[in-house]
Amino acid sequence: MKKPIKTVADLGLVLRGVRKSQALRQDDLAAISGVGPVFAGEVERGKESVHLGKVLKLLEEAGVQLVAEYADSAKSSVEEQFAKGIKPVKPRSSKVTQ
């Protein structure tokens, strides 16, 4: 089933619904996902400043697949970007200014 995700809260509600349908406790899902129970609760409540990598772990363990939907006209450009891959992020300068 597909559900449009327009907000962080939408994503949290989907996660909560799927978790409950599997009779999983929030702390159990957190444990098998390698995140803390407080974090799992924050995701389900739609906290906007959560760490996306951890959110993806929770979704994966719950069996939720996040899909990006984009225009057909962007297909070749998106495929090109995936072929190139991600460039590593350069560390920020640690200069101390006085």
C-alpha distances in whole Angstrom, upper triangle without the diagonal:
4,7,10,13,16,18,19,18,15,14,16,14,11,13,15,13,11,15,16,14,16,19,20,22,22,25,24,21,24,26,24,23,26,26,28,27,28,26,23,23,24,21,19,22,21,24,24,27,25,25,22,23,23,20,18,20,18,15,16,17,14,12,10,10,12,12,15,15,18,20,21,25,24,23,27,28,25,25,29,28,26,29,32,30,30,34,35,36,39,41,42,46,47,50,52,54,56
4,7,9,13,15,16,16,12,12,15,13,10,13,15,13,12,16,18,16,18,21,21,23,23,26,25,22,24,26,25,23,26,26,28,26,27,25,22,23,23,19,18,20,19,22,22,24,23,23,20,22,22,18,17,19,18,14,16,18,15,13,10,10,10,10,12,11,15,17,19,22,22,21,24,25,22,23,27,26,24,27,29,28,28,32,33,33,37,38,39,43,45,48,49,51,54
4,6,9,12,13,13,9,9,12,11,8,11,13,12,12,15,17,16,18,21,21,23,21,25,25,21,23,26,25,23,26,25,26,25,25,23,20,21,20,17,16,17,16,19,19,22,21,22,19,21,21,17,16,19,17,14,16,18,15,14,11,11,10,10,12,12,15,18,20,23,22,22,26,26,23,25,28,26,25,29,30,28,28,32,33,33,36,37,38,42,43,46,47,49,52
4,6,9,11,12,8,9,12,12,10,13,15,14,15,18,19,19,21,24,23,25,23,26,26,23,24,27,26,24,27,25,27,26,26,23,21,21,20,17,16,17,15,18,17,20,20,21,18,20,21,17,17,20,18,15,18,20,18,17,13,12,10,10,10,10,13,15,18,21,20,20,24,24,21,23,26,25,24,27,29,27,27,30,31,31,34,35,36,40,41,44,45,46,49
4,6,8,9,5,6,10,10,9,11,14,14,14,17,19,19,21,23,22,23,21,24,24,21,22,25,24,21,24,22,24,23,22,20,18,18,17,14,13,14,12,14,13,16,16,17,14,17,18,14,14,17,16,13,16,19,16,16,12,12,9,10,10,11,14,17,20,22,20,21,24,23,21,23,26,24,23,27,28,26,25,28,28,28,31,32,33,36,38,40,42,43,46
4,7,8,6,8,11,12,12,14,16,16,18,20,21,22,24,26,25,25,23,26,27,24,24,27,27,24,26,24,25,24,23,21,19,19,17,15,15,15,11,14,12,15,16,17,15,18,19,16,16,20,18,16,19,22,20,20,16,15,12,13,12,12,14,17,20,22,21,22,25,24,21,24,26,24,24,28,29,27,25,28,29,28,31,32,32,35,37,39,40,41,44
4,5,5,7,9,10,11,13,14,16,17,19,20,22,23,25,24,24,21,23,25,22,21,25,25,22,24,22,22,21,20,17,17,16,14,12,12,11,8,10,9,12,13,15,13,17,17,14,15,18,17,15,19,21,19,20,16,16,13,14,14,15,17,20,23,25,23,24,28,26,23,26,28,26,25,29,29,27,26,28,28,27,30,30,30,34,35,37,38,39,41
4,5,5,6,9,10,11,12,14,16,17,18,20,22,23,21,21,18,20,22,19,18,22,22,19,20,18,18,18,16,14,13,13,10,8,9,9,5,7,6,9,9,12,11,14,14,10,13,15,14,13,16,18,17,18,15,15,12,14,15,17,19,22,25,27,25,26,29,27,24,27,29,26,25,29,29,26,25,27,27,25,28,28,28,32,33,35,36,37,40
4,5,5,6,9,10,10,12,14,15,16,18,20,21,20,19,16,19,21,18,18,22,22,20,21,19,19,17,16,14,13,12,10,8,7,6,4,7,8,12,11,14,14,17,16,12,15,17,15,14,18,19,17,18,15,16,14,17,17,19,21,25,28,30,28,29,32,30,27,30,32,29,29,32,33,30,28,31,30,29,32,32,32,35,36,38,39,40,42
4,5,5,6,9,10,11,12,14,15,17,19,20,19,19,17,20,22,18,19,23,22,20,22,20,21,19,18,16,15,14,13,10,9,9,7,11,11,14,14,16,15,17,17,13,14,17,15,13,16,18,16,16,13,14,12,14,15,16,19,22,25,27,26,26,30,28,25,28,30,28,27,31,32,29,28,31,31,30,33,33,34,37,38,41,41,43,45
4,5,5,6,9,10,11,12,14,15,17,19,17,18,15,18,19,16,16,19,19,17,19,17,18,17,17,14,12,12,11,8,8,9,7,10,11,13,12,13,11,14,13,9,11,13,11,9,13,14,12,13,10,11,9,12,13,15,18,22,24,27,25,25,28,27,24,26,28,26,25,28,29,26,25,28,28,27,31,31,31,35,36,39,40,41,44
4,5,5,6,9,10,10,12,14,16,16,15,15,12,15,16,13,14,17,18,15,17,15,15,14,13,11,9,9,8,5,4,6,5,8,10,13,11,13,12,14,13,9,12,13,10,10,13,14,12,14,11,13,12,15,17,19,22,26,28,30,28,29,32,30,27,29,32,29,28,31,32,29,28,30,30,29,32,32,32,36,36,39,40,41,44
4,5,5,6,9,10,11,12,14,15,15,15,13,16,17,15,16,19,19,18,20,18,18,16,16,15,12,11,11,9,6,7,8,11,13,16,15,17,16,18,16,13,14,16,13,12,15,16,13,14,12,14,14,16,18,20,23,26,29,31,30,30,33,32,29,31,34,31,30,34,34,32,30,33,33,32,35,35,36,39,40,43,43,45,47
4,5,5,6,8,10,11,13,14,14,15,13,17,17,14,15,19,18,16,19,18,19,17,18,16,13,13,13,10,8,11,10,14,15,18,16,17,15,17,16,12,13,14,11,9,13,13,10,11,8,11,11,13,16,17,21,24,26,29,28,27,31,30,27,28,31,29,28,31,32,30,29,32,32,31,35,35,36,40,40,43,44,46,49
4,6,5,6,9,10,11,12,11,12,10,13,14,10,12,15,15,13,16,14,15,14,15,13,10,10,11,8,6,10,10,13,15,17,14,15,14,15,13,10,11,11,8,7,10,10,7,9,7,10,11,14,17,19,23,26,28,31,29,28,32,31,27,29,31,29,27,31,32,29,28,31,30,30,33,33,34,38,39,42,43,45,47
4,6,5,6,9,10,11,10,10,8,12,13,10,12,15,15,14,17,15,15,13,14,13,9,9,11,9,6,9,10,13,16,18,16,17,16,18,15,12,14,14,10,10,13,12,9,12,11,14,15,18,20,23,26,29,32,34,32,32,35,34,31,32,35,33,31,34,36,32,31,34,34,33,36,36,37,40,41,44,44,46,49
4,5,5,6,9,10,10,12,11,15,15,13,15,18,17,17,20,19,19,17,18,17,13,13,15,12,9,12,13,17,19,21,19,20,19,20,18,15,16,16,13,11,14,14,10,12,11,14,15,18,21,22,26,29,31,34,32,32,35,35,31,33,36,34,32,35,37,34,33,36,36,35,39,39,40,43,44,47,48,50,52
4,5,5,6,9,9,11,11,14,14,11,14,16,15,15,18,17,18,16,18,17,13,14,16,13,11,14,15,18,20,22,19,20,18,19,17,14,14,14,11,9,11,11,7,8,8,11,13,16,19,21,25,28,30,33,31,30,33,33,30,31,34,32,30,33,35,32,31,34,34,34,38,38,39,43,43,47,48,50,52
4,5,5,6,5,7,8,11,10,8,11,13,12,12,16,15,16,13,15,15,11,12,14,12,10,13,15,18,20,21,18,19,18,18,16,13,14,13,10,9,11,9,6,9,10,13,15,19,22,24,28,31,33,36,34,33,36,35,32,33,36,33,31,34,36,33,32,35,34,34,37,37,39,42,42,46,47,49,51
4,5,5,6,7,9,12,11,10,13,16,15,16,19,18,18,15,17,17,13,13,16,14,11,14,16,19,22,24,21,22,21,22,19,17,18,17,13,13,15,13,10,12,13,17,18,21,25,26,30,33,35,38,37,36,39,39,35,36,39,37,35,38,39,36,36,38,38,38,41,41,42,45,45,49,49,51,54
4,5,8,10,12,15,14,12,16,18,17,17,21,20,21,18,20,20,16,16,19,17,14,17,19,22,24,26,23,24,23,23,21,19,19,18,15,14,15,13,10,11,12,16,18,21,24,26,29,32,34,37,36,35,38,38,34,35,38,37,34,37,39,36,36,39,39,39,42,42,44,47,48,51,52,54,56
4,5,9,11,13,11,10,14,15,14,15,18,19,19,17,20,19,16,17,19,17,15,19,20,23,25,26,23,24,23,22,20,18,18,17,14,13,14,11,8,10,12,16,18,21,25,27,30,34,35,38,36,35,38,38,34,35,38,36,34,37,38,35,35,38,38,38,41,41,43,46,47,50,51,53,56
4,7,10,12,10,10,14,15,14,16,19,19,19,16,19,19,15,16,19,18,15,18,21,23,26,27,24,25,24,24,21,19,20,18,15,15,16,13,11,13,15,19,21,24,28,30,34,37,38,41,40,39,41,41,38,38,41,39,37,40,41,38,38,41,40,40,43,43,44,48,48,51,52,54,56
4,6,8,6,6,10,11,11,12,15,15,15,13,16,16,12,13,16,15,13,17,19,21,23,24,21,22,21,21,18,17,17,15,12,13,14,11,9,12,14,18,20,23,27,29,33,36,38,41,39,37,40,40,36,37,40,37,35,38,39,36,35,38,37,37,40,39,41,44,44,48,48,51,53
4,5,5,6,9,10,11,12,14,14,13,10,13,14,10,11,14,14,12,15,18,19,22,23,20,21,21,21,17,16,18,16,13,14,16,13,11,15,16,20,21,25,28,31,34,38,40,42,40,39,42,41,38,38,41,39,36,39,40,37,36,38,37,37,39,39,40,43,43,46,47,49,51
4,5,5,6,9,10,11,12,11,10,7,9,10,7,7,11,11,9,12,14,16,19,19,16,17,18,18,14,13,15,14,10,12,14,12,11,14,15,18,20,23,26,29,32,36,38,40,38,37,40,39,35,36,39,36,34,37,38,34,33,35,34,33,36,35,36,40,39,43,43,45,47
4,5,5,6,9,10,10,9,8,5,8,10,8,9,12,12,12,14,17,17,20,20,17,18,19,18,14,14,16,14,11,14,16,13,12,16,17,21,22,26,28,31,34,38,40,42,40,39,42,41,37,38,40,37,35,38,38,35,33,35,34,33,36,35,36,39,38,41,42,44,46
4,5,5,6,8,10,10,10,8,12,12,10,12,15,15,14,17,19,20,22,22,19,19,19,18,15,15,16,13,11,13,14,11,11,14,16,19,21,25,28,31,34,38,39,42,40,39,41,40,36,37,39,37,34,37,38,34,33,35,34,34,36,35,37,40,40,43,44,46,49
4,5,5,6,9,9,9,8,12,11,8,10,13,12,12,15,17,18,20,20,16,16,16,15,12,12,12,10,7,10,10,7,7,11,13,16,17,21,24,27,30,34,36,38,36,35,37,36,33,33,36,33,31,34,34,31,30,32,31,31,34,33,35,38,38,41,42,45,47
4,6,5,6,5,6,5,9,8,6,9,11,11,11,14,16,16,18,18,14,14,14,13,10,10,12,9,7,10,11,9,10,13,14,17,18,22,24,28,31,35,36,39,36,35,37,36,32,33,35,33,30,33,34,30,29,31,29,29,31,30,32,35,35,38,39,41,44
4,5,5,6,7,7,11,11,9,12,15,14,15,18,19,19,21,21,17,16,17,15,12,13,14,11,10,13,13,10,12,15,17,19,21,24,27,30,33,37,39,41,38,37,39,38,34,35,37,34,32,34,35,31,30,32,30,30,32,31,33,36,35,39,40,42,45
4,6,8,10,11,14,13,11,14,17,15,16,19,20,21,23,22,18,17,17,15,12,13,13,9,8,11,10,7,10,12,15,17,19,22,25,29,32,35,37,39,36,35,37,36,32,33,35,32,29,32,33,29,28,31,29,29,32,31,34,37,36,40,41,44,46
4,6,9,10,13,11,9,13,14,13,14,17,18,18,19,19,15,13,13,11,8,9,9,6,5,9,8,6,9,11,13,15,16,20,22,26,29,32,34,36,33,32,34,33,29,30,32,29,26,29,30,26,25,27,26,26,29,28,30,33,33,37,38,41,43
4,7,10,12,10,10,14,15,14,16,19,19,19,20,18,15,13,14,11,8,11,11,8,8,12,12,10,13,15,16,18,19,22,25,28,31,35,36,38,35,34,36,34,31,31,33,30,27,30,30,26,25,27,25,25,27,26,28,31,31,35,36,38,41
4,7,9,7,7,10,11,11,13,16,16,15,17,15,12,11,12,10,7,9,11,8,8,12,12,11,13,16,16,18,18,22,24,28,30,34,36,38,35,34,36,34,31,32,33,30,28,31,31,27,25,27,25,24,27,26,27,30,30,33,34,37,39
4,5,5,6,9,10,11,13,14,16,15,17,15,12,12,14,13,10,11,14,12,10,14,16,14,15,18,19,21,21,25,27,30,33,37,39,41,38,37,39,37,34,35,37,33,32,34,34,31,28,30,28,27,29,27,29,31,31,34,34,37,39
4,5,5,6,9,10,11,12,14,14,17,16,13,14,16,16,12,12,15,13,11,14,16,14,14,18,18,21,21,25,27,30,33,37,39,41,39,38,40,39,35,37,38,35,33,37,37,33,31,33,31,30,32,31,32,35,34,37,37,40,41
4,5,5,6,9,10,11,12,11,14,13,11,13,15,16,12,12,16,15,13,16,18,17,17,20,20,22,22,26,27,30,33,37,39,41,38,38,41,39,35,37,39,35,34,37,37,33,31,32,30,29,31,30,30,33,32,35,35,37,39
4,5,5,6,9,10,11,9,12,11,8,9,11,12,9,9,12,12,10,13,15,15,15,18,17,19,19,22,24,27,30,33,36,38,35,35,37,35,32,33,35,32,30,33,33,30,27,29,27,26,28,27,27,30,30,33,33,35,37
4,5,5,6,9,10,10,13,13,10,11,12,12,9,8,11,10,8,10,13,12,12,15,14,17,17,20,22,26,28,32,35,37,34,34,36,35,31,33,35,32,30,33,33,30,28,30,28,27,30,29,30,33,33,36,37,39,41
4,5,5,6,9,9,12,13,11,13,14,16,12,11,14,14,11,13,16,15,14,17,17,19,19,22,24,27,30,34,36,38,36,36,38,37,33,35,37,34,33,36,36,33,31,33,31,30,33,31,32,35,35,38,38,40,42
4,5,5,6,5,9,9,8,11,12,14,12,10,14,14,12,14,17,17,16,19,17,19,18,22,23,26,28,32,35,36,34,34,37,35,32,34,35,32,31,35,34,31,29,31,29,28,30,29,29,32,32,35,35,37,39
4,5,5,6,8,9,7,9,10,12,9,7,11,11,9,10,14,14,13,16,14,16,14,18,19,22,25,28,31,33,30,31,33,32,28,30,32,29,28,31,32,28,26,28,27,26,29,28,29,32,32,35,36,37,40
4,5,8,11,12,11,13,13,15,13,10,13,13,10,11,14,14,12,15,13,16,15,19,20,23,26,29,32,34,32,32,35,34,30,32,34,32,30,34,34,31,29,32,31,30,32,32,32,36,36,39,39,41,43
4,6,9,11,11,14,15,17,15,12,16,17,14,14,18,18,16,19,17,19,18,21,22,24,27,30,33,35,33,34,37,35,32,34,36,33,32,36,36,33,31,33,32,30,33,32,32,36,36,38,39,40,42
4,6,9,9,12,12,15,14,11,14,16,14,14,17,18,17,19,16,18,16,18,19,21,24,27,30,32,30,31,33,32,29,31,33,30,29,33,33,30,28,30,29,28,30,30,30,33,33,36,36,38,40
4,6,6,10,11,14,13,11,14,16,14,15,19,19,18,21,18,20,18,20,21,23,25,29,32,33,31,32,34,32,29,32,33,30,29,33,33,30,27,29,28,26,28,27,27,30,30,33,33,34,36
4,6,9,10,13,13,11,14,17,15,16,19,21,20,22,19,19,17,19,19,21,23,26,29,30,28,29,31,29,26,29,30,27,27,31,30,27,25,26,25,23,25,25,24,28,28,31,31,32,34
4,7,9,12,12,11,14,16,15,17,19,21,21,23,20,20,18,20,20,23,24,28,31,32,29,30,32,29,27,29,30,27,26,30,29,26,23,24,23,20,23,22,21,24,25,27,28,29,31
4,6,9,8,7,11,12,12,13,16,17,17,19,17,18,16,19,19,22,24,28,30,32,29,29,31,29,26,28,29,26,25,29,28,25,22,23,22,20,23,22,22,25,25,28,29,31,33
4,6,6,6,9,10,11,13,15,16,17,19,17,17,15,18,18,22,23,27,30,31,27,28,29,27,24,26,27,23,22,26,25,21,19,20,19,17,20,19,20,23,23,27,28,30,32
4,5,5,6,9,10,10,12,14,15,16,14,14,12,14,14,18,20,24,26,27,24,24,26,24,21,22,24,20,19,23,22,19,17,19,18,17,20,20,21,24,25,29,30,32,35
4,5,5,7,9,10,11,13,14,15,14,14,12,15,16,19,21,25,27,28,25,25,26,24,21,22,23,20,18,21,21,18,16,18,16,16,19,19,21,24,25,29,30,33,36
4,5,5,6,9,10,11,13,14,13,14,13,16,18,22,24,28,30,31,28,28,29,28,24,25,27,24,22,25,25,21,19,21,20,19,22,22,23,27,27,30,32,34,37
4,5,5,6,9,10,11,12,11,11,10,14,15,19,22,25,27,29,26,26,28,27,23,25,26,23,22,25,25,22,20,23,21,21,24,24,25,29,29,33,34,36,39
4,5,5,6,9,10,10,9,9,8,11,13,17,20,23,25,27,24,23,26,24,21,22,24,21,19,22,23,19,18,21,20,20,24,24,26,29,30,34,35,38,40
4,5,5,6,9,10,10,10,11,14,17,20,23,27,28,30,28,26,28,27,24,24,26,24,21,24,25,21,20,23,22,22,25,25,27,31,31,35,36,39,42
4,5,5,6,9,8,10,11,15,18,21,24,28,29,32,29,28,31,30,26,27,29,26,24,27,28,24,23,26,25,25,28,28,30,33,33,37,38,40,43
4,6,5,6,5,7,8,12,15,18,21,25,26,29,26,25,28,27,23,24,27,24,22,25,26,23,23,26,25,25,29,29,31,34,35,39,40,42,45
4,5,5,6,7,9,12,15,18,22,25,26,29,26,25,27,27,23,23,26,24,21,24,25,22,22,25,24,25,29,29,31,35,36,39,41,43,46
4,5,8,10,12,16,19,22,25,29,30,33,30,29,31,31,27,27,29,27,24,27,29,25,25,28,27,28,31,31,33,37,37,41,42,45,48
4,6,9,11,15,18,21,25,28,29,32,30,29,31,31,27,28,31,29,26,29,30,27,27,30,29,30,33,33,35,39,39,43,44,46,49
4,6,10,13,16,19,22,26,27,30,28,26,29,29,25,25,28,27,24,27,29,26,26,29,29,30,33,34,36,40,41,44,46,48,51
4,6,10,13,16,19,23,24,27,25,24,26,26,23,23,26,25,22,25,27,24,24,28,28,28,32,33,34,38,39,42,44,46,49
4,6,10,12,16,19,20,23,21,20,23,23,19,20,23,21,19,22,24,21,21,25,25,26,30,31,33,37,38,41,43,45,48
4,7,10,13,17,18,21,19,18,21,20,17,18,21,19,17,20,22,19,19,23,23,24,28,29,30,34,36,39,41,42,45
4,6,10,13,15,17,15,14,17,17,14,15,18,17,15,18,20,18,19,22,23,24,28,30,31,35,37,40,42,43,47
4,6,10,12,14,12,12,15,14,11,13,16,14,13,17,18,17,17,21,22,23,26,28,30,33,35,38,40,42,45
4,7,9,12,10,10,14,14,11,13,16,16,15,18,20,19,20,23,25,26,29,31,32,36,38,41,43,44,47
4,7,8,7,8,11,11,9,12,15,14,14,17,19,19,19,22,25,25,29,31,32,35,38,40,43,44,47
4,5,6,7,11,11,10,13,15,15,16,19,20,20,21,24,27,28,31,33,34,38,41,43,45,46,49
4,5,5,9,10,10,11,14,15,16,18,20,20,22,25,28,29,32,35,36,40,43,45,47,48,52
4,6,7,8,10,11,13,14,16,17,19,20,22,24,27,28,31,34,35,39,42,44,46,47,50
4,6,5,6,9,10,11,12,14,16,17,18,21,24,25,28,31,32,35,38,40,43,44,47
4,6,5,6,9,10,11,12,14,15,17,20,24,25,28,31,33,36,39,41,44,45,49
4,6,5,6,9,10,10,12,14,17,19,23,24,27,31,32,35,39,41,44,45,48
4,5,5,6,9,10,11,12,14,16,20,21,24,27,29,32,35,37,40,41,45
4,5,5,6,9,10,11,12,15,18,20,23,26,28,31,34,36,39,40,44
4,5,5,6,9,10,13,16,19,21,24,27,29,32,35,38,41,42,46
4,5,5,6,9,11,14,17,19,22,26,28,31,34,36,39,41,44
4,5,5,6,8,11,14,16,19,22,24,27,30,33,36,37,41
4,5,5,8,11,14,16,20,23,25,28,31,34,37,39,42
4,6,9,12,15,18,21,24,27,29,32,35,38,40,44
4,7,9,12,15,17,21,23,26,29,32,35,37,40
4,7,10,12,15,18,21,24,27,30,33,35,39
4,6,9,12,15,18,21,23,26,29,31,35
4,6,9,12,15,18,21,23,27,29,32
4,6,9,12,15,18,21,24,26,30
4,6,9,12,15,18,21,23,26
4,6,9,12,14,18,20,24
4,6,9,12,15,17,21
4,6,9,12,14,18
4,6,9,11,15
4,6,9,13
4,6,10
4,7
4
